[in-house]
Amino acid sequence: MTFLIRQTLIYAVPLMIVALAGVFAERSGIINLALEGIMIFGAFIGVVFVNMIQEAGIFDGAKADNNWVALQGFALMAMLVAAAAGAVFSLLLSFASVNLRADQTIGGTALNLMAPALVLFFIRIIANQNVLNMSGGDAPPWFMLRKAYFGYGRTDSMGFFGETFINQTYPATYVCILLFILLSVILYKTRFGLRLRSCGENPQAADSLGINVYKMRYAGTTISGALAGMGGFVYALTTANCSASGDVAGFGFLALAVMIFGNWKPLNIAGAALLFGLFKCIAASYTSIDINGDGVCMLANLPISVNLYRMLPYVITLVVLAFTSQKSRAPKAEGIPYDKGQR
Amino acid sequence: MKKLFAMLLAMAMMLSLFACSNNNPTSSQGATGSEAPSQGTEESAAPSQSGEENPGAAETDPDKIDDNPTSADGTYEIAMITDVGDLKDKSFNEGTWNGVKLYAAANSKTYKYYRPANGNDATDEDRYAAYVAAIKSGAKVIVAPGFLQAGAMRKAAVEYPEVNFVFIDGFPLTERDSEDDPGEVLANVAGIAFQEEQCGYLAGYAIVKEGFTKLGFSGGGGGTNPACCRYGYGYVQGANAAAAEMGVNVEVRYTWQYGSNYSASPELQAMMQGWYTNGTEIVFAAGGSIFNSITAAAAANDGYVVGVDVDQSGQSDTVVTSAMKGLEQSVNFGLDKHFGDKWADIGGTATSLGAKDDAVGLPTATWSMEEFSVADYEKLLAGIKDGSVSVDADYDNLEQSYSNLTLTVE
């Protein structure tokens, strides 16, 4: 059970935060298809940052002393750098779709095509291979919380809560969850959030009330880019041993699906991401999942093909979408370039 | 407009920043181009190519030898082409490449790496195109690691009989891929394979002697790569032999899942997380870059890993030991025959290197084992050499009943 929760969170959190990135863009009226591309770019810049700092040896002392607070600070810095990179990258989309009034779908697709190529190009230059790894060691000893940090021995148990939510978790995950809550509140409970949403529903009306639609759309897409970039790095950190390879296994597109699935609402998105993460976890490690803790891995003993388990996350998505898409309601003005002269 | 300008400026800065840190001639041209378009790109790029290999001094550290050398006349005698996976996988491909670099540095040869298009999804067509590109650039001998090369190599070897092919992990090829009408055996292809079951055996034996009882094996190639299959089968046999001597029972979880293209994946990492969480203590990572996913899971759970092909202890603290095969020696062996005009010795035949050739083993200097001593290891290795310890290479027998070992294939 502990393993299942831990692993589900690892899958669900990047999806959740990137889906929220999609919400910010779409609620302001810009379709952000480039989530995948921005994730790739953010992951790459984050890993480059980690790599460079490691090369410089700044945190070697903290690593040797098991000073996990400093190491987490390092992770947080890398997340911020990745977020900044994502924000900058998303400016390309904002510029094309707000200032040039270009088709947003095509702009996003262009970024999706450009990001992996660009990133691979740089990785080839830096590392002369297709993957950029950390400069030394594995991600968990650097960025993961372990019970040894809190004075527990190798065989001591931290109790169910501690084992599940503290031991062997990445605090980056919790930073993302906090951000998710904070930004959801901003979107729904603040003046800024209301204005942003109004630009996605009826920009003409918003403009008539003195809201600068261009600015709002820039803000929405930039926040979106920052979140997607950060999500990309968190993905690389938690599921790819902090390496970048110009690929995030389609998580950006999955996040788009999760966003639509969650009907552009944060709470539904969180639920959808957890559901998807859960099934993804079951698909990959069903042979090791012990739900009731009796040491028997039930799923491994069922006479079901491996391939069926692997299909599960996608089948579930299809099924839920089939039932919920009736009620699905996208922001009204999304995808339409705002033209002041138009009525 | 201002924003566009600012963005372009930022991009230009980034490009030049990355380009500064390398000696790749293409990118240094890009850097000079974006920094100062008025400057003559050609002239300014020329001096940056002076980071050429100095053939006089024989370098022994492969990492210090240039990966992208430029030769004076633009031709390269030795070419290397990979099948799939990264060149710098810190394992199979990189080990072979190091062999090429060391040989070239010691013998003042020009060398170049050609990567087939489409990366991990490279087809025979992509590889064939890489062969042609290499031969057009003056390659006289091509080092080709990876058994997937066979199709493309056959086509290239028939077309260019004057070029020699060192086929690492390979076998002799015939003119046509047909059982009824194979044609002549191609004399310009030398198949060099290893007895991976022997080093797999050594690794399995060693870790069980070390005290591990819950083992895992995760292989690359989805069970189609003979080398990986031999590793796995040898590993299981070695573990069983050691367990029988010690009178204990060991469990082995064995999988080919998520390793088919030898690359790291979140799914494999999750699966390995599950294994380690459920008690598996050590996993043999036999499949190039899948190593990365497995060490990540091991590091998170205080687990251990056995490396493959080359000594991987430097890449992760979780590595206890590595099942090594002499990739560098085999490249040296093949290239020596080519340049020493003794190609007829190996051309068209299958060469299998094993313990008797000192081509397989464990890295005794860097392993972190305490119970299993170097003397024990030497004794076992001698046993394999003189035949008193026999290791079965026929991996179709993997799923048999073992005396002291429970095998679960997932």
Interface residues (C-beta under 8 A of the other chain):
Chain A: T2 F3 Q7 I10 Y11 V88 L91 L92 F95 N99 F122 I125 I126 A127 N128 Q129 N130 V131 N133 G137 D138 A139 P140 P141 M144 R154 Q168 Y235 T239 A240 N241 S243 S245 A249 K280 C281 A283 A284 S285 T287 S288 I289 D290 C297 A300 V306
Chain B: K3 L4 M7 A10 F18 A19 S21 N22 N24 S27 D67 N68 D86 L87 K88 D89 G119 Q257 Y258 S263 A264 S265 P266 E267 L268 Q269 A270 M271 Q273 G274 W275 T277 N278 S289 N292 S293 T295 A296 A298 A299 A300 N301 D302 S316 D317 T318 E410
